[in-house]
Amino acid sequence: MKKVCLFMILVCLNAASFLVSAESQTCPADLGGKCSDSDDWQGEFFPGIPQIKYEGPASKNPLAYRWYNAEEEVLGKKMKDWFRFSVAFWHTFRGTGGDPFGAATKYWPWEDGTNSVSMAKRRMRANFEFLKKLGVDWWCFHDRDIAPDGNTLEESNKNLDEVIELAKELQKGSKIRPLWGTAQLFLHPRYMHGGATSSEVGVYAYAAAQVKKAMEVTHYLGGENYVFWGGREGYQTLLNTDMERELDHMARFFESAVAYKKKIGFNGTLLIEPKPQEPTKHQYDWDAATAANFLRKYGLINEFKLNIECNHATLSGHTCHHELETARINGLLGNIDANTGDAQTGWDTDQFLTDVGEATMVMMSVIKNGGIAPGGFNFDAKLRRESTDVEDLFIAHISGMDTVARGLRNAAKILEEGRLSELVGKRYSSWDSELGKQIEEGKADFEYLEKKAKEFGEPKVPSAKQELAEMIFQSAM
């Protein structure tokens, strides 16, 4: 029974964020209690919420930034350019708070209880107001989050086009653009065996058509990246799976995506988002190293980068810092889904990142990478089930943005002080010797090294000074 319950939790937790409650919901706040299906309704979605501004660390205002100052320069670059913050449409505007054990808890004032095109347009208007009040220029979406699925592919595309045209109109006069778009290839029953790795060729073709359209609309809106998250690209058991064939098929799928990107003139970065499992038992892009190996094997290493999600890192048994460094040293760090998980749970809880220490290590990698543009920091995070006020949407994003901004300040302080870099440099100082350089340049074979070992005798092994390194790190918090 416990195994069955755990399985249901793993399968349903993510899906719950993408479902629309069928229960009756309240009318839009500005309509005097009269619901409207009008496509061009333009009431204020967040009355009483001001433009969020920077007030400094001493501020007690929950609707103000304390650490994130968009125009402030850190290490020669404005904060807004280090981060390129993005709002995740699916969690912010489609999350209901429902879980396997309870119904939806969030009934936003603008919702009418439907998944109609009119309602989709209303949500898009809410999205743009939210972005403007938050002072954020970027947002991310799945195709089926922003427009309802139709009975046919043609109908689904038509629905999507209607909403995209509204988004295009709302963009005018602003800098707001998608950081990235993607296709939702995991919720519909047709994708129960995967999309690119499905055992059914018809599903593969349908997935390709859906990605084609999603890539087109991302390009049309001026999006700078396109993401592939393969939540069902994996297996539940190898007993009924031809893993080699599925991996080959996934590679062909990605090859086709690269070709189509070039054909339509989309210059954005293609990103793969690693995740070890959930909803599948094993996902093929388990972690950054696995994804990098896949890309090298199939000759795609120069066509893709990685979108590292911190919660996915912990699910794979790593820290977010580890995954970022693995991506960085392989030249693959392209974007960050800024969130975190709960150490006491075994699934993807998608919480807002509020750990300043973790944020500091994240920013150490970003600084070493010289930034992550044209990628950015997407808040792939959702309110807790019990957080049900509209202002909670703002508070959560403000908290996440302030945490990462504080991490940037700390990381800059650590790098400018130089104590940690000096400790690391001293630890590896023997490699700056003539022998060390010969080894690193590939000029020392085993015979030569044996000769040197005899000359040196038993080597002296110094302390790694881990506690000192941790002390230096913590002193910057």
PyMOL commands that set and color helices and strands:
alter all, ss='L'
color gray80, all
select helices_A, chain A and resi 2-16+29-31+79-83+89-94+117-134+143-146+153-171+189-191+201-220+238-240+243-263+288-297+310-315+320-329+356-368+390-417+419-427+429-432+434-440+446-456+466-475
alter helices_A, ss='H'
color red, helices_A
select strands_A, chain A and resi 53-54+64-65+73-74+77-78+85-88+138-142+177-182+225-228+234-235+269-272+282-283+304-309+333-337+377-379
alter strands_A, ss='S'
color yellow, strands_A
deselect
rebuild
show_as cartoon
